[in-house]
Amino acid sequence: MNPSKVKTTKQESASKNIYLSIVMPAYNEERNIIKSLSSIFSYLNGYDFSSEVLIVDDGSSDRTPELVSDFCKGHKDFRLIKNPH
């Protein structure tokens, strides 16, 4: 992975102390991704600690990046990282 090509959908706050980070790889997962992200959100919502979910799209050729991006707009602790090829 070339760090200069990696793109994120929003800036991370340097002042936020994150207790848990989840990194989720995704490649052509348009059929499953929203259900998976919703499950993770529901699970994390039951706890009182700061967290972030980083979804790393590895050059999907389907709608995975668009679906994840839309999901992230409504869930502030979720972030899409695109790794274009």
N, C-alpha and C positions, 0 to 999 in steps of 0.2 A: 504494500500500500504506500503510495506516494503522499506524504502529508500535505504537500502543496495543492493536491487535487481534492482533498477531503473538504466537503462543504457541510455546514450545519444550518439548521433552520432558525435558530435563535441564539443569542449570546448567553453565556453562563454567568451568573452573578458570583463575583469573587467573594462577596460578603456572606454567602449562604454556606453554613456548615452542613454538609450532607452526610447522613449516617449510613445510608445504603445506596449503592449504585448498581443498577441492573443493566447489563449490556446484552442486547438481543440481536443476533445476526438475522438478516432477512434477505432472501433471494427468491423472487417470483412467488410470493406468498399472498397474492391478492385474495385468494379464496379463504385464507385462515387468519390473516393478520389482525383484523378488527376484533374478532372474537378473542384472540390471544391478548391483545392490548387491553381490552375491556376487563378480562379476567385479572390481569396484573393490576389494573387500576382499582378494581374492587377489593382485591387482597390488601394492597397498600393503604387504601382508604380506611381500613379497620385498625390501623396502628398510628400511634402518636409520635412519629419520628420523621425527620426530613429524608426525602429520597429523590432519586432521579432515575429515569428509564431512558437509556440511549439505544435507539434502534438504528443499527448500521445496515444500510442497504448496499449490497455489494453488486451494483450495476444491474438491477432487475430490468427485464424487458417488458414486464407487464405493468399494471397500475399500482404496484406496491408502494413506490415512493409518494404518489399522489394521495393514496388512502392514508398513509402514515402521516403525511404533512397535514392533512385535514384533521386527523385525530389529535395531533399535537396542538393545533390551534385552540382546542377546547380543554386541554389538559396541560397545565403549565409546567409540570415536572417531567413531561415526556419530550424528547428531542430526537429529531431525525438527523442522522449523519449519512451523507451520500458519499459513496466511494465509486466514482465513475471509472469506466474502463475505456 
